[in-house]
Amino acid sequence: MSKFGRTSVLIALSVVYLTFELAFNARLLDVVGSAASPGEVHTIEVYGRTLSGLAAALVVLSILWKQRAAPAGNAPAWPMILVACTLTVGAVFFALETLVNYVARQSSAEFRRTSMNILLLQNALAEGKAELDGLTEHPELFATPQGKAFLALFPAMAVSVDRLDEKIRPVKLSLIERKLRKDLGGVNGFHERYQDGVDKIRLKFQDYRRLPTVAIDVDEEVRKQQDKAWEDYLRDLGQRGWTPSTIPPGLERRVVAQVRKKGVQVPDSWSPSDEAGFRAAVESQTRRRLAKAPGADGVMINGRKVAPGLDWIEFFAQEAVQAELRRQLGLPPGARLLPTYENAAAFDKAVFRPMVAQLAARELRRYEAPVSTFGPGGPNEAVGLEAARAVVVPPIALLFSLLGATLHLAKIFFLVHQTVRQRAADERPQTTFWQGMALCSAVVAVCLVSLRVMDNDITRSNLYVVMNAQLLDEPSLTRQMVSHSMHVIAVGQAFTYPINEAIRTRLLGGITYGYKGKTS
């Protein structure tokens, strides 16, 4: 293939990649800006790592293809190039996963505890529900593209906020309650789950109604079965003219076999004249059978016995039934439930609201647990690690998404420049190479500087200004770079998100990247 053809193919592949990367960037902001669940964040993280791997594979492809096209040297075969690109995708995919896991595992106990509070506040901001001492004067801002970008970067700024835990303490309980109500599907959603749980209990009651309504006297039943079995045994022997003590010698084993065949499982060593042993075998069998008989002395529900003969209201009020329903719904111990409520409002007042308050109070104790409990071996280590990972993922995913898109956009500019100046490139390859690099660098620099000097509603908001000021309280090159990067991203996404979203919905047919929630 000619150099022009090779360059054209690389440009086309880069454009295809860039199309999916820009659509992913829009969807990533949708996920962060809608308080998505950890599972949804993990799903889109997988797509992000895959796209980053493909971006690296395109770079490997261009390098190896160029070597293959060289007039001399060891040209790699196409199968080897394909293997190299595939390995690159896998290596980058797992490298990014390792990076995220490493950062989370190396986090301090204090960072893990702070991460839980950051996620709580981040979710509230995404829903426009947080009001923090006048810092969130326009909560609806966080539903805008620049607001979603800010939420994606929010953890990186929030970890630098001094005493964040203390500053959100006055509203923390209400934020936890809001989160719980959402996780439970709201009062209407939870009421539907409750009705499903009641329907399952009603099925148990229908089975329960088919059982005996009076408890069986087990001892009396044992005596009846013993007498009946012994009488049957004597009658069988009498038909042959025998009694238990007059069985002809040598036929005892045959009698034992016949007794066992009739259903009385006497031991092999049993003597046909041993009435006590016979009755003991009958008793053992009868008690085992009655123990398995449904409703013989009640029915077991959730490990507890419910007496027979109850009506629906009495059955539903049983602690065993109540405990089973609480277990199905995740209700706290002690909650008392009725078979039906007039409407969702009555259910909210009687069940949902007290339950949320009780669960929130218990959850608050974990948010305010001592820092040491989030360290290695602590009771909150696992939840702290999960929170730390959730805090780390969005900024890293957004960073690599923007990095991949920027580099491949610059690469397209470079390849187009090389194609346009093909004759000059053939004559002075080094000169045109550096000219192309300079052009790309200049374009990127102008864009970054322009975005840095611009402002929007987010970068002018009180919350952003205060958090950025605290980020820069300790002057350092790293903090300066973080501050500049966040400003550029928050401003830039206001321009790029509508384009990226149009690519996702119109050009790519509404690709979801595993997230099917709201898009605005």
Beta strands, then each sheet from edge to edge (+ up, - down):
strand 1: 299-301
strand 2: 304-306
sheet 1: 1+ 2-
end
